[in-house]
Amino acid sequence: MRFLKTAVLVVALAAPAYADVRLAKNNLRVEFAGGQFEVFTKAGWSPAALFCAAGDVARISGAKSNDTLVVTRNVGQSPTRANRRSASFELVPRSEAKERSFFTLTAGFGPGLTKSVGAAVFACEQESLLRNRN
């Protein structure tokens, strides 16, 4: 029993405590605290949808369009919610953002991939257009 209590305490301290939860305009749940975002996925959602959700919540939270969203954890098991899949993002001011390499641009979605908040919000508009095309 003592081991179980210790294990629960370690997990609680290791997992980030998110201060706010929002539903992005594309209906993805986003939990965030400071500059850390965890975007929960649904089946069939694209990387653009993940950036859209993170960008939408960052904009609502007061981020500038030229601030940068950086993927810190690829889509996988959520560290904060059991049986949920999510990806993690960090909001970085433009002055502190690193330049992307060619390999990051061609590697697909994963840690290190960046997009400005403005471009992420624009991804929402593109996604909406594609969805309403029919």
C-alpha positions, 0 to 999 in steps of 0.5 A, a space after each residue: 500500500 505504501 508503494 502505491 501511495 508513493 507511485 501515485 505521488 511521483 506520477 502526480 508530481 511528474 505530470 504537468 498541472 494544467 491550469 486551464 482547459 478550452 475547446 478550440 474552434 475545431 472542437 479539439 480539447 486543449 489544456 494549457 498552463 503558461 506556454 505549455 499546451 496539450 492538444 487531445 486528438 480524435 480519430 482522423 485528425 491531421 497535424 494541421 488540426 492539432 496546430 489549429 487547436 494550439 494556435 487558436 487557444 494561444 491566440 485567445 490566451 494573448 499570444 502574438 501572431 509571430 510567436 512560435 508554437 513548437 511541438 515538444 511531444 508527438 501524438 501518443 499516450 497522454 501523460 496527464 489523462 489515462 486512455 487519451 491520445 495527445 500531442 504537446 506544444 510549447 509557445 515560444 516568443 519569436 525572438 527566442 525561436 530557432 530556425 527550422 532546418 530542411 530536415 524538420 520541414 520534410 520529416 513530418 509531424 514530430 518534436 521540433 516542428 514549428 509554426 507561427 501562431 498566425 500560420 496555425 490559426 490560418 490552418 483553422 481557416 484552411 481546414 474549415 474550407 476543406 470540410 465545407 467544400 462538399 
